[in-house]
Amino acid sequence: MKRLSVVLALVLALVFSVSAANAGKMEEIKERGTLICGVKDSVNLFGFVDPDTNELVGFDVDICKYIASKLGVDVEFKVVTSKNRIPMLAQGSVDMLAATMTHKFSRDEKIDFSITYFMDGQKLLVEKGSGIMSTDDLAGKKVGTVKGSTSEKNIKTAQPKAHVISFDEYPQAFQALKQGKVVAVTTDSGILAGLKAGDDHPENWEIVGEFFSAEPYGLGVPENDSDFRDFVNKTLNEMWLDGTYHQLFKKWMGYDLPAGWEIEQWPM
């Protein structure tokens, strides 16, 4: 009888462990009562610390809050960087990423993505009057960007003769530009606009050049969890249809949505 009890206990333990392993992210979040969202804290307009309240704010932050409200749970934020965001999601440290992350096939090997929730492209931020107008002008010159970002790879392809200096975050790259250590900072135009707008003298800087990459931002979600991914996609559609997306875009970007772009719409 004692041996049977031990065997039964082992079987039940195995069943419970398998059930826990198979539990989807939706169930995990609802049981916890909190959506843990990975966001950046140094990208003005998207995810940054409000100097007055010392709280994380921005477009990506508000996207997370909306999704959490539709789940009926609270939201908790963990700060991520371009370098560690995918490992943090893959390891389960966060439930979702809203971190100015370009959806690329190579990244699909470790995580999954939502539909595109923001479309951007890469440009250059330079000192006004510098004479630098495109990547053609960067040959032999130092340009700053961020480690582990798509931008780092794109600029090396667009101008192989540039000396790319990679920093941990974009404010550090912008500081290097101010100090004359680089002649340009390159990344998505929305991030560059945030750097410029957050400076004490935004009139000293300009964003130049044509887009030399397409940067479709996706929300990062755990791999092979279609229920959660579908929920996130449906919620993004609802956000678009109820007008919240347009309001948040105008709130943070300062202008209306560009004509002709919209979130991918699926029939409800």
C-alpha positions in Angstrom: 0.0 0.0 0.0 2.8 2.3 0.9 4.5 1.6 -2.4 1.3 2.3 -4.3 0.9 5.6 -2.5 4.4 6.6 -3.6 3.7 5.6 -7.2 0.4 7.5 -7.2 2.1 10.6 -5.7 4.7 10.5 -8.5 2.1 10.1 -11.2 0.1 13.0 -9.8 3.2 15.1 -9.6 4.0 14.3 -13.2 0.5 15.2 -14.3 0.6 18.5 -12.5 4.0 19.4 -13.9 2.9 18.6 -17.4 -0.3 20.7 -16.9 1.8 23.6 -15.6 4.2 23.3 -18.6 1.3 23.3 -21.0 -0.5 26.2 -19.4 -0.6 29.1 -21.8 0.6 32.6 -21.2 -3.0 33.8 -21.0 -3.8 31.6 -18.1 -0.5 32.4 -16.4 -1.1 36.1 -16.6 -4.7 35.9 -15.4 -3.7 33.7 -12.5 -0.9 36.1 -11.5 -3.2 39.1 -12.0 -0.4 41.1 -13.8 0.9 41.5 -17.3 4.7 41.9 -17.1 5.7 44.0 -20.0 9.3 44.7 -21.2 9.8 48.3 -22.3 12.7 50.6 -22.7 13.3 53.5 -20.4 15.5 55.7 -22.5 13.7 56.1 -25.8 11.8 59.4 -25.8 8.2 59.2 -27.0 8.1 55.4 -26.8 9.4 54.4 -23.4 11.2 56.9 -21.1 11.2 58.2 -17.5 9.1 61.3 -16.9 11.4 63.7 -15.0 8.4 65.1 -13.1 6.8 61.9 -11.9 9.8 59.5 -12.2 7.4 57.1 -13.9 7.8 55.1 -17.2 5.7 56.7 -19.9 5.4 56.7 -23.7 3.6 55.1 -26.6 4.9 51.6 -25.9 4.0 52.0 -22.2 0.4 53.0 -23.1 0.1 50.0 -25.6 0.9 47.7 -22.7 -1.6 49.4 -20.4 -4.3 49.0 -23.0 -3.6 45.3 -23.5 -3.5 44.7 -19.7 -6.9 46.4 -19.3 -8.4 44.1 -22.0 -7.0 41.1 -20.0 -8.5 42.5 -16.9 -5.2 42.5 -15.0 -2.7 45.1 -13.7 0.5 45.9 -15.6 4.1 45.7 -14.4 7.0 47.1 -16.3 10.5 45.7 -16.6 13.2 47.8 -18.3 14.8 46.1 -21.3 17.5 47.0 -23.8 18.0 46.2 -27.5 20.5 43.6 -26.4 18.7 41.8 -23.6 15.0 42.1 -24.6 14.7 38.9 -26.6 16.5 36.8 -24.0 14.3 38.2 -21.3 11.2 37.2 -23.2 12.5 33.8 -24.2 13.5 33.1 -20.6 10.1 34.1 -19.2 11.2 37.2 -17.3 8.6 39.2 -19.2 5.3 38.2 -20.8 5.5 40.6 -23.7 7.8 43.1 -25.3 6.8 46.6 -26.4 10.3 48.0 -27.1 10.7 49.6 -30.5 11.5 46.2 -31.9 11.6 45.6 -35.6 10.0 42.3 -36.7 12.6 40.3 -38.5 12.6 36.6 -39.7 15.9 36.0 -37.9 14.2 37.0 -34.6 11.4 34.6 -35.2 13.8 31.8 -34.3 13.5 32.6 -30.6 10.2 34.5 -30.2 7.0 35.3 -32.0 5.6 38.7 -33.0 2.3 40.5 -33.2 1.1 42.2 -36.3 2.9 45.4 -37.1 1.8 48.1 -34.6 4.1 50.9 -35.7 5.9 51.5 -39.1 9.1 53.4 -39.3 12.4 53.7 -41.2 16.0 54.5 -40.5 17.5 57.9 -40.9 20.3 60.1 -39.5 20.3 62.7 -36.7 23.1 65.3 -37.3 24.0 68.8 -36.2 22.3 71.4 -38.2 24.5 72.7 -41.0 26.9 69.7 -40.7 26.8 69.1 -44.4 25.8 65.5 -43.8 22.6 64.7 -45.8 22.7 61.0 -46.3 24.7 57.8 -45.7 26.8 58.7 -48.7 28.4 61.4 -46.6 29.4 59.0 -43.8 32.3 57.3 -45.6 35.3 57.4 -43.3 33.3 59.1 -40.5 32.1 57.9 -37.1 28.4 57.3 -36.6 26.7 56.2 -33.4 24.0 53.7 -32.8 23.0 51.0 -30.3 24.5 47.5 -29.6 22.4 44.6 -30.8 19.9 46.8 -32.7 18.7 46.4 -36.3 20.1 49.9 -36.8 23.6 48.7 -36.1 23.4 46.1 -38.9 21.6 48.4 -41.3 24.1 51.3 -41.2 27.0 48.8 -41.8 25.2 47.6 -44.9 24.2 51.1 -46.1 27.7 52.6 -45.6 30.4 49.9 -45.2 33.1 52.6 -45.0 31.6 54.3 -42.0 33.1 53.7 -38.5 30.2 52.5 -36.5 30.4 53.1 -32.7 27.8 51.2 -30.8 26.5 52.3 -27.4 24.2 50.7 -24.8 21.4 53.2 -25.3 20.5 56.0 -27.7 20.9 58.9 -25.2 24.6 57.8 -24.9 25.0 57.9 -28.7 23.3 61.4 -28.8 25.7 62.6 -26.1 28.6 61.4 -28.2 27.2 63.5 -31.1 27.0 66.6 -28.9 30.6 66.0 -27.8 31.8 65.6 -31.4 32.8 62.0 -30.9 30.5 61.0 -33.8 29.1 63.0 -36.6 25.7 61.3 -36.7 23.4 59.1 -34.8 21.3 56.6 -36.8 18.2 54.6 -35.9 14.5 54.7 -36.6 13.2 58.2 -37.3 10.7 58.1 -34.5 13.5 57.4 -32.0 15.6 60.2 -33.5 12.6 62.6 -33.3 12.4 61.7 -29.6 16.1 62.5 -29.0 15.8 65.8 -30.8 12.6 66.8 -29.0 14.0 66.0 -25.6 17.1 68.1 -26.0 17.4 71.6 -24.5 18.1 73.0 -27.9 16.3 70.9 -30.5 16.8 73.6 -33.1 20.5 72.6 -33.2 19.7 69.2 -34.7 18.1 67.9 -37.8 17.0 64.5 -39.1 18.2 64.0 -42.6 18.2 61.6 -45.6 15.8 59.2 -47.1 14.7 56.1 -45.3 17.3 53.4 -45.9 15.5 50.6 -44.2 11.9 49.6 -43.4 11.3 49.1 -39.6 8.0 47.4 -38.9 7.6 47.3 -35.1 6.0 44.2 -33.6 5.1 43.3 -30.0 7.3 40.4 -28.9 5.3 37.4 -27.5 6.4 33.9 -26.4 7.1 31.5 -29.2 4.4 28.9 -30.0 1.6 30.4 -27.9 -1.0 31.1 -30.5 -3.8 31.9 -28.0 -1.8 34.8 -26.5 -0.6 36.0 -29.8 -4.1 36.0 -31.3 -5.4 37.8 -28.2 -2.7 40.5 -28.6 -3.5 40.9 -32.4 -7.2 41.1 -31.7 -6.6 43.7 -29.1 -4.5 45.8 -31.4 -7.3 45.7 -33.9 -9.8 46.8 -31.3 -7.5 49.6 -30.3 -7.4 50.8 -33.9 -11.2 50.5 -34.3 -12.2 52.3 -31.1 -9.9 55.2 -31.9 -7.5 54.7 -29.0 -4.5 54.0 -31.3 -5.0 57.3 -33.1 -5.3 59.2 -29.9 -2.1 57.7 -28.5 -0.2 58.3 -31.7 -1.2 62.0 -31.7 -0.5 62.2 -28.0 3.1 61.0 -28.3 4.2 61.8 -31.8 2.6 65.2 -31.9 0.9 64.8 -35.3 -1.8 62.8 -36.9 -1.2 59.3 -38.4 0.4 59.5 -41.8 -2.1 59.0 -44.6 -2.2 55.6 -46.0 -0.9 53.6 -43.1 -3.1 51.5 -40.8 -2.8 48.4 -38.6 -3.5 45.2 -40.4 -7.2 44.6 -40.0 -8.7 41.1 -39.5 -12.5 40.5 -39.7 -13.9 40.1 -36.1 
